[in-house]
Amino acid sequence: MVTADDVRRIALSLPDGAEKLAWGMPTFRVGGKIFAALGDDDSSMGIKCPKEERAELINAEPAKFFLREGHDDNYAWLRVRLAALEDEQELSAILLDSWRQAAPRKLLDAHPELGGAVTG
């Protein structure tokens, strides 16, 4: 089962990954921008996700993806239930995608092995 410790380890292994407390919760940043945050009870995490993609992900896997209504509505943000993730490989892919959305272009260009820039 994927845990908060797995989130921390993988997030911090990404180039320029850093942890900083905000709102009493651990957040993970790149270039000063948050790309992931652990939830209040470490059972979920928030990730960057384009608003136009959220509904499709939630509809496809409602046990895995959700929004915190009234909080995430106006942000390019999505919540993930850690217990619903298949394994660390899926967690890594989700965190990497979120990292790419937040990382500065110069850092993305310096790490083409991580898939380069995300468009959209």
Secondary structure, DSSP 8 states (H G I E B T S, - for coil): ---HHHHHHHHHHSTT-EEEEETTEEEEEETTEEEEEE-TTSSEEEEE--HHHHHHHHHH-TTTEE--TTTSTTSSEEEEEGGG---HHHHHHHHHHHHHHHS-HHHHHH-GGGT-----
